[in-house]
Amino acid sequence: ILSTVTGVHKYKWLKQNVQGLYPQSALLNTIVEFALKEEPVDVEKMRKCLLKQLERAEVRLEGIDTILKLSAKNFLLPSVQYAVFCGWQRLIPEGANIGEPLTDCLKDVDLIPPFNRMLLEVTFGKLYAWAIQNVRNILLDANAKFKEL
């Protein structure tokens, strides 16, 4: 087969791949491995994984919505707002260890549909905006009190 392929100019790419002149990328290797795999693909297992990711994303969205609803209430004491914000960021007193903080709202839910992904990002963005506005207000109040002194 190799001698037949090497004589034909239009199959040059096949010759180079057979002889190994071009290094294959990891993605190409993964695709080839998946296509040549003789074992059946467990579609049910893949479906369950996707459903778990959707459930995880829904729980995150519900939690952020709850925090946003609490933060919108004007009757909460500043200390309670601070505690809610610290709890969301996993800022806890020294000595307690509950794990690594979430670095991204899409961590472990990267296979959810694009609409759900954008909804999650927009909702987290609202919470970030609330936090920034609170920090800004605190700084402006502190600046005004400093000028009074």
Disulfide bonds with the S-S distance in Angstrom:
none
